[in-house]
Amino acid sequence: MPSEAIDLSRTVSPAASASRIRGIDGLRALAAVSVYLLHAGLPFAQRGGIGVDVFFVISGFVITRSLLAEHGRSGVIDIPAFYLRRAVRLWPALAVMILTFVLIDSSRMPLKNEILPSLLYYSNWTRAFDLGGPVLMGHTWTLAVEEQFYLVWPFALLACLRWRSHAVTIALALAAASAVWRAHLLLSGHSENEIFHRFDTRFDGLMVGAALAFASIGTIRAIGRLFPLAAVVLAAALYNYQWPKAWLFLGGYLLVACATAIVLARVIATPRSVVTQCLEWSPLVFFGRISYGFYLWHLPVLLTLPGFGLPIWQRAVVCFLITLGFAVLSWFLIETPAKRYLLPRWAAAGSSRPVPAA
Protein backbone atom coordinates (compact mmCIF):
# COMPACT_ATOMS: atom_id res chain seq x y z
CA MET A 1 0.00 0.00 0.00
CA PRO A 2 1.37 3.46 -0.78
CA SER A 3 2.26 5.59 2.21
CA GLU A 4 -0.79 7.82 1.96
CA ALA A 5 -2.82 9.52 4.65
CA ILE A 6 -6.10 8.01 5.76
CA ASP A 7 -9.22 10.11 5.29
CA LEU A 8 -10.19 10.46 8.94
CA SER A 9 -13.52 11.93 8.00
CA ARG A 10 -14.42 8.47 6.65
CA THR A 11 -12.58 6.50 9.31
CA VAL A 12 -13.55 8.16 12.55
CA SER A 13 -16.04 10.78 13.58
CA PRO A 14 -15.14 14.47 13.88
CA ALA A 15 -15.34 14.06 17.64
CA ALA A 16 -12.97 11.13 17.52
CA SER A 17 -10.38 13.12 15.66
CA ALA A 18 -10.48 16.00 18.14
CA SER A 19 -7.75 16.39 20.71
CA ARG A 20 -9.88 15.24 23.64
CA ILE A 21 -13.41 14.00 24.18
CA ARG A 22 -14.60 15.15 27.60
CA GLY A 23 -17.28 12.49 27.90
CA ILE A 24 -14.64 9.76 27.71
CA ASP A 25 -12.97 11.26 30.78
CA GLY A 26 -16.32 11.12 32.55
CA LEU A 27 -16.76 7.46 31.64
CA ARG A 28 -13.21 6.75 32.78
CA ALA A 29 -14.04 8.35 36.14
CA LEU A 30 -17.06 6.09 36.64
CA ALA A 31 -14.94 3.05 35.81
CA ALA A 32 -12.32 4.07 38.38
CA VAL A 33 -14.98 4.54 41.07
CA SER A 34 -16.46 1.13 40.22
CA VAL A 35 -13.11 -0.61 40.74
CA TYR A 36 -12.47 1.36 43.92
CA LEU A 37 -15.80 0.34 45.47
CA LEU A 38 -15.02 -3.30 44.74
CA HIS A 39 -11.60 -3.15 46.38
CA ALA A 40 -13.02 -1.19 49.31
CA GLY A 41 -15.13 -4.25 50.07
CA LEU A 42 -18.56 -2.64 49.78
CA PRO A 43 -21.12 -5.43 49.36
CA PHE A 44 -23.10 -3.73 46.59
CA ALA A 45 -19.97 -3.47 44.41
CA GLN A 46 -19.09 -7.15 44.08
CA ARG A 47 -19.03 -6.81 40.29
CA GLY A 48 -17.18 -3.49 40.33
CA GLY A 49 -14.30 -5.12 38.49
CA ILE A 50 -16.33 -4.50 35.32
CA GLY A 51 -14.73 -1.06 35.49
CA VAL A 52 -11.48 -2.68 34.35
CA ASP A 53 -13.17 -3.86 31.16
CA VAL A 54 -14.47 -0.33 30.58
CA PHE A 55 -10.88 0.91 30.94
CA PHE A 56 -9.70 -1.63 28.36
CA VAL A 57 -12.25 -0.50 25.78
CA ILE A 58 -11.41 3.16 26.36
CA SER A 59 -7.68 2.46 26.04
CA GLY A 60 -8.12 0.50 22.82
CA PHE A 61 -10.20 3.31 21.35
CA VAL A 62 -8.00 6.19 22.45
CA ILE A 63 -4.69 4.60 21.45
CA THR A 64 -6.00 3.48 18.05
CA ARG A 65 -7.57 6.88 17.43
CA SER A 66 -4.27 8.57 18.28
CA LEU A 67 -2.27 6.34 15.94
CA LEU A 68 -4.82 6.81 13.14
CA ALA A 69 -4.68 10.57 13.59
CA GLU A 70 -0.88 10.51 13.34
CA HIS A 71 -1.04 8.37 10.22
CA GLY A 72 -3.69 10.65 8.78
CA ARG A 73 -1.44 13.70 9.25
CA SER A 74 1.82 12.27 7.95
CA GLY A 75 1.12 8.92 6.32
CA VAL A 76 3.37 7.16 8.85
CA ILE A 77 3.36 6.05 12.48
CA ASP A 78 6.45 6.93 14.50
CA ILE A 79 6.60 3.81 16.66
CA PRO A 80 9.68 4.79 18.75
CA ALA A 81 7.97 8.09 19.58
CA PHE A 82 4.79 6.22 20.51
CA TYR A 83 6.66 4.00 22.96
CA LEU A 84 8.45 6.98 24.48
CA ARG A 85 5.17 8.86 24.92
CA ARG A 86 3.66 5.85 26.66
CA ALA A 87 6.69 5.48 28.96
CA VAL A 88 6.71 9.16 29.94
CA ARG A 89 2.96 9.16 30.48
CA LEU A 90 2.79 6.03 32.63
CA TRP A 91 6.10 5.10 34.20
CA PRO A 92 7.11 8.13 36.37
CA ALA A 93 3.86 8.13 38.36
CA LEU A 94 4.06 4.36 38.81
CA ALA A 95 7.70 4.54 39.94
CA VAL A 96 6.99 7.29 42.49
CA MET A 97 4.02 5.39 43.90
CA ILE A 98 6.09 2.22 44.29
CA LEU A 99 8.98 4.13 45.88
CA THR A 100 6.57 5.72 48.36
CA PHE A 101 5.36 2.36 49.65
CA VAL A 102 8.90 0.99 49.73
CA LEU A 103 9.75 3.86 52.08
CA ILE A 104 6.60 3.29 54.15
CA ASP A 105 7.17 -0.44 54.65
CA SER A 106 9.92 -2.11 52.65
CA SER A 107 9.06 -5.52 54.15
CA ARG A 108 5.82 -5.51 52.15
CA MET A 109 7.56 -4.54 48.92
CA PRO A 110 10.02 -7.35 48.01
CA LEU A 111 11.88 -6.71 44.79
CA LYS A 112 10.99 -10.01 43.09
CA ASN A 113 7.33 -10.22 44.06
CA GLU A 114 6.12 -6.62 44.12
CA ILE A 115 8.52 -4.16 42.52
CA LEU A 116 9.86 -5.83 39.38
CA PRO A 117 6.57 -7.34 38.14
CA SER A 118 4.89 -3.96 38.58
CA LEU A 119 7.62 -1.79 37.06
CA LEU A 120 8.30 -4.13 34.16
CA TYR A 121 4.65 -4.87 33.44
CA TYR A 122 4.49 -8.63 33.77
CA SER A 123 2.51 -8.86 37.02
CA ASN A 124 -0.50 -10.29 35.15
CA TRP A 125 1.49 -13.42 34.28
CA THR A 126 2.88 -13.89 37.79
CA ARG A 127 -0.64 -13.66 39.16
CA ALA A 128 -2.09 -15.90 36.46
CA PHE A 129 0.28 -18.76 37.23
CA ASP A 130 0.66 -18.16 40.99
CA LEU A 131 4.34 -17.27 40.68
CA GLY A 132 4.40 -15.05 43.73
CA GLY A 133 2.85 -12.07 42.01
CA PRO A 134 2.28 -8.74 43.71
CA VAL A 135 -0.29 -8.24 46.45
CA LEU A 136 0.09 -4.63 47.53
CA MET A 137 0.68 -3.82 43.85
CA GLY A 138 -1.75 -6.49 42.69
CA HIS A 139 -3.82 -4.04 40.69
CA THR A 140 -0.90 -3.45 38.31
CA TRP A 141 -1.94 -6.58 36.40
CA THR A 142 -4.32 -4.38 34.39
CA LEU A 143 -1.48 -1.99 33.54
CA ALA A 144 0.55 -5.00 32.39
CA VAL A 145 -2.23 -6.14 30.05
CA GLU A 146 -2.44 -2.67 28.52
CA GLU A 147 1.34 -2.35 28.16
CA GLN A 148 1.50 -5.71 26.40
CA PHE A 149 -1.20 -4.41 24.05
CA TYR A 150 0.84 -1.26 23.40
CA LEU A 151 3.83 -3.45 22.61
CA VAL A 152 2.19 -5.24 19.69
CA TRP A 153 -0.70 -3.08 18.51
CA PRO A 154 1.18 -0.37 16.53
CA PHE A 155 2.69 -3.07 14.31
CA ALA A 156 -0.63 -4.92 14.00
CA LEU A 157 -2.37 -1.64 13.18
CA LEU A 158 0.03 -1.05 10.29
CA ALA A 159 -1.03 -4.43 8.96
CA CYS A 160 -4.69 -3.49 9.39
CA LEU A 161 -4.12 -0.32 7.37
CA ARG A 162 -3.18 -2.45 4.37
CA TRP A 163 -6.81 -3.60 4.38
CA ARG A 164 -8.32 -0.55 6.00
CA SER A 165 -11.74 -1.14 4.44
CA HIS A 166 -11.85 -4.34 6.52
CA ALA A 167 -10.15 -2.92 9.64
CA VAL A 168 -13.30 -2.99 11.77
CA THR A 169 -13.93 -6.63 10.82
CA ILE A 170 -10.33 -7.57 11.58
CA ALA A 171 -10.42 -5.90 15.00
CA LEU A 172 -13.73 -7.53 15.91
CA ALA A 173 -12.46 -10.91 14.70
CA LEU A 174 -9.45 -10.59 17.01
CA ALA A 175 -11.77 -9.67 19.88
CA ALA A 176 -13.97 -12.69 19.17
CA ALA A 177 -10.92 -14.94 18.97
CA SER A 178 -9.81 -13.84 22.42
CA ALA A 179 -13.30 -14.42 23.83
CA VAL A 180 -13.57 -17.88 22.26
CA TRP A 181 -10.09 -18.79 23.53
CA ARG A 182 -11.07 -17.64 27.02
CA ALA A 183 -14.20 -19.81 26.99
CA HIS A 184 -12.22 -22.77 25.64
CA LEU A 185 -9.68 -22.53 28.46
CA LEU A 186 -12.42 -22.36 31.09
CA LEU A 187 -14.24 -25.37 29.68
CA SER A 188 -10.89 -27.21 29.45
CA GLY A 189 -10.39 -26.91 33.19
CA HIS A 190 -8.06 -23.93 33.48
CA SER A 191 -8.58 -21.88 36.62
CA GLU A 192 -10.59 -18.67 36.59
CA ASN A 193 -7.63 -16.90 38.21
CA GLU A 194 -5.35 -17.84 35.30
CA ILE A 195 -7.88 -16.88 32.63
CA PHE A 196 -8.72 -13.63 34.40
CA HIS A 197 -5.13 -12.32 34.30
CA ARG A 198 -3.65 -13.56 31.01
CA PHE A 199 -3.19 -11.10 28.17
CA ASP A 200 -4.41 -13.47 25.48
CA THR A 201 -7.69 -13.97 27.35
CA ARG A 202 -8.32 -10.31 28.19
CA PHE A 203 -7.42 -8.25 25.12
CA ASP A 204 -10.88 -8.51 23.54
CA GLY A 205 -12.00 -5.29 25.23
CA LEU A 206 -8.98 -3.46 23.82
CA MET A 207 -9.82 -4.73 20.33
CA VAL A 208 -13.47 -3.71 20.62
CA GLY A 209 -12.26 -0.19 21.42
CA ALA A 210 -9.90 -0.34 18.44
CA ALA A 211 -12.76 -1.43 16.18
CA LEU A 212 -14.78 1.62 17.24
CA ALA A 213 -11.83 3.88 16.39
CA PHE A 214 -11.78 2.41 12.86
CA ALA A 215 -15.53 2.84 12.36
CA SER A 216 -17.05 5.49 10.10
CA ILE A 217 -19.11 8.31 11.54
CA GLY A 218 -22.26 6.75 10.12
CA THR A 219 -21.52 3.47 11.86
CA ILE A 220 -20.74 5.24 15.12
CA ARG A 221 -24.06 7.08 14.99
CA ALA A 222 -25.91 3.83 14.35
CA ILE A 223 -24.12 2.10 17.23
CA GLY A 224 -24.87 5.01 19.56
CA ARG A 225 -28.61 4.50 19.04
CA LEU A 226 -28.28 1.20 20.91
CA PHE A 227 -27.46 3.03 24.14
CA PRO A 228 -30.61 1.88 26.06
CA LEU A 229 -29.63 -1.74 25.40
CA ALA A 230 -26.03 -1.05 26.48
CA ALA A 231 -27.25 0.55 29.70
CA VAL A 232 -29.29 -2.56 30.53
CA VAL A 233 -26.30 -4.84 29.85
CA LEU A 234 -23.92 -2.79 32.01
CA ALA A 235 -26.46 -2.52 34.83
CA ALA A 236 -27.03 -6.28 34.74
CA ALA A 237 -23.29 -6.96 34.76
CA LEU A 238 -22.76 -4.65 37.73
CA TYR A 239 -25.66 -5.61 39.97
CA ASN A 240 -26.54 -9.26 39.35
CA TYR A 241 -24.36 -10.68 42.12
CA GLN A 242 -26.15 -14.02 42.07
CA TRP A 243 -25.02 -14.88 38.56
CA PRO A 244 -22.07 -17.29 38.58
CA LYS A 245 -18.86 -15.52 37.67
CA ALA A 246 -18.33 -18.08 34.91
CA TRP A 247 -20.79 -16.22 32.67
CA LEU A 248 -18.23 -13.46 32.33
CA PHE A 249 -15.67 -15.92 30.96
CA LEU A 250 -18.23 -17.46 28.61
CA GLY A 251 -18.99 -14.29 26.69
CA GLY A 252 -19.85 -11.82 29.43
CA TYR A 253 -16.63 -9.83 29.22
CA LEU A 254 -17.06 -9.42 25.46
CA LEU A 255 -20.68 -8.37 25.98
CA VAL A 256 -19.59 -5.75 28.52
CA ALA A 257 -16.93 -4.50 26.10
CA CYS A 258 -19.49 -4.12 23.32
CA ALA A 259 -21.87 -2.29 25.67
CA THR A 260 -19.05 0.07 26.65
CA ALA A 261 -18.29 0.72 22.98
CA ILE A 262 -21.95 1.64 22.47
CA VAL A 263 -21.73 4.17 25.30
CA LEU A 264 -18.56 5.61 23.73
CA ALA A 265 -20.33 5.83 20.37
CA ARG A 266 -23.20 7.68 22.02
CA VAL A 267 -20.78 10.18 23.56
CA ILE A 268 -18.97 10.71 20.25
CA ALA A 269 -21.97 10.93 17.95
CA THR A 270 -24.44 12.85 20.13
CA PRO A 271 -22.54 15.53 22.09
CA ARG A 272 -25.78 17.24 23.11
CA SER A 273 -27.51 14.16 24.50
CA VAL A 274 -28.35 13.89 28.20
CA VAL A 275 -25.91 11.00 28.58
CA THR A 276 -23.04 12.99 27.09
CA GLN A 277 -23.86 16.10 29.10
CA CYS A 278 -23.83 14.07 32.32
CA LEU A 279 -20.48 12.50 31.47
CA GLU A 280 -19.10 15.94 30.64
CA TRP A 281 -19.88 17.31 34.11
CA SER A 282 -16.69 19.20 34.97
CA PRO A 283 -15.87 17.51 38.32
CA LEU A 284 -16.37 14.11 36.70
CA VAL A 285 -14.16 15.08 33.74
CA PHE A 286 -11.39 16.26 36.06
CA PHE A 287 -11.61 13.04 38.06
CA GLY A 288 -11.34 11.10 34.81
CA ARG A 289 -8.21 13.00 33.86
CA ILE A 290 -6.51 12.10 37.13
CA SER A 291 -7.97 8.58 37.18
CA TYR A 292 -4.62 6.96 36.30
CA GLY A 293 -3.08 8.33 39.49
CA PHE A 294 -6.21 7.42 41.43
CA TYR A 295 -6.02 3.86 40.15
CA LEU A 296 -2.31 3.62 40.99
CA TRP A 297 -2.78 4.68 44.59
CA HIS A 298 -6.15 3.25 45.56
CA LEU A 299 -5.30 -0.38 46.35
CA PRO A 300 -2.06 0.27 48.31
CA VAL A 301 -3.91 2.91 50.34
CA LEU A 302 -6.78 0.52 51.06
CA LEU A 303 -4.38 -2.28 52.07
CA THR A 304 -2.07 -0.08 54.13
CA LEU A 305 -4.29 2.34 56.01
CA PRO A 306 -5.50 1.04 59.42
CA GLY A 307 -9.21 0.55 59.88
CA PHE A 308 -9.41 2.78 62.98
CA GLY A 309 -12.49 0.79 64.02
CA LEU A 310 -14.59 2.56 61.39
CA PRO A 311 -17.54 0.92 59.65
CA ILE A 312 -16.59 -0.32 56.20
CA TRP A 313 -18.34 2.49 54.33
CA GLN A 314 -16.75 5.21 56.48
CA ARG A 315 -13.32 3.70 55.97
CA ALA A 316 -14.05 3.59 52.23
CA VAL A 317 -14.81 7.32 52.27
CA VAL A 318 -11.61 8.14 54.20
CA CYS A 319 -9.46 6.04 51.87
CA PHE A 320 -11.20 7.56 48.85
CA LEU A 321 -10.35 11.08 49.98
CA ILE A 322 -6.74 10.14 50.73
CA THR A 323 -6.39 8.42 47.37
CA LEU A 324 -7.95 11.40 45.64
CA GLY A 325 -5.38 13.66 47.31
CA PHE A 326 -2.52 11.47 46.09
CA ALA A 327 -4.03 11.43 42.59
CA VAL A 328 -4.20 15.23 42.46
CA LEU A 329 -0.59 15.50 43.64
CA SER A 330 0.46 12.88 41.09
CA TRP A 331 -1.24 14.78 38.28
CA PHE A 332 0.21 18.19 39.08
CA LEU A 333 3.64 17.20 40.47
CA ILE A 334 4.54 14.11 38.43
CA GLU A 335 2.40 13.34 35.39
CA THR A 336 2.04 16.85 33.95
CA PRO A 337 5.69 17.89 34.56
CA ALA A 338 6.90 14.55 33.14
CA LYS A 339 5.07 15.17 29.90
CA ARG A 340 6.34 18.75 29.77
CA TYR A 341 9.99 18.19 30.65
CA LEU A 342 10.84 14.54 29.93
CA LEU A 343 9.27 14.12 26.52
CA PRO A 344 11.55 15.25 23.67
CA ARG A 345 9.99 17.57 21.12
CA TRP A 346 10.46 15.04 18.33
CA ALA A 347 8.54 12.41 20.31
CA ALA A 348 5.76 14.83 21.22
CA ALA A 349 5.35 15.64 17.56
CA GLY A 350 5.66 11.97 16.61
CA SER A 351 7.15 12.76 13.24
CA SER A 352 10.93 12.78 13.13
CA ARG A 353 11.70 9.06 13.20
CA PRO A 354 8.86 7.52 11.20
CA VAL A 355 8.29 3.85 10.53
CA PRO A 356 6.74 3.63 7.04
CA ALA A 357 3.20 2.30 6.82
CA ALA A 358 4.10 0.48 3.64
Stockholm file with secondary structure:
# STOCKHOLM 1.0

chainA/1-358         MPSEAIDLSRTVSPAASASRIRGIDGLRALAAVSVYLLHAGLPFAQRGGIGVDVFFVISGFVITRSLLAEHGRSGVIDIPAFYLRRAVRLWPALAVMILTFVLIDSSRMPLKNEILPSLLYYSNWTRAFDLGGPVLMGHTWTLAVEEQFYLVWPFALLACLRWRSHAVTIALALAAASAVWRAHLLLSGHSENEIFHRFDTRFDGLMVGAALAFASIGTIRAIGRLFPLAAVVLAAALYNYQWPKAWLFLGGYLLVACATAIVLARVIATPRSVVTQCLEWSPLVFFGRISYGFYLWHLPVLLTLPGFGLPIWQRAVVCFLITLGFAVLSWFLIETPAKRYLLPRWAAAGSSRPVPAA
#=GR chainA/1-358 SS CCCCCCCHHHHSCTTTTSSCCHHHHHHHHHHHHHHHHHHTTCGGGTTTTHHHHHHHHHHHHHHHHHHHHHHHHHSEECHHHHHHHHHHHHHHHHHHHHHHHHHHCGGGCCIIIIIHHHHTTCHHHHHHTTSSCCSTTTTHHHHHHHHHHHHHHHHHHHHHHHTGGGHHHHHHHHHHHHHHHHHHHHHTTCCHHHHHHCSTTTTHHHHHHHHHHHSCHHHHHHHHTTHHHHHHHHHHHHHCTTSCTHHIIIIIHHHHHHHHHHHHHHHHHCTTSHHHHHHTCHHHHHHHHTHHHHHHHHHHHHHHSCCTTCCHHHHHHHHHHHHHHHHHHHIIIIIHHHHHHTSCHHHHHTCSSCEECC
#=GC SS_cons         CCCCCCCHHHHSCTTTTSSCCHHHHHHHHHHHHHHHHHHTTCGGGTTTTHHHHHHHHHHHHHHHHHHHHHHHHHSEECHHHHHHHHHHHHHHHHHHHHHHHHHHCGGGCCIIIIIHHHHTTCHHHHHHTTSSCCSTTTTHHHHHHHHHHHHHHHHHHHHHHHTGGGHHHHHHHHHHHHHHHHHHHHHTTCCHHHHHHCSTTTTHHHHHHHHHHHSCHHHHHHHHTTHHHHHHHHHHHHHCTTSCTHHIIIIIHHHHHHHHHHHHHHHHHCTTSHHHHHHTCHHHHHHHHTHHHHHHHHHHHHHHSCCTTCCHHHHHHHHHHHHHHHHHHHIIIIIHHHHHHTSCHHHHHTCSSCEECC
//
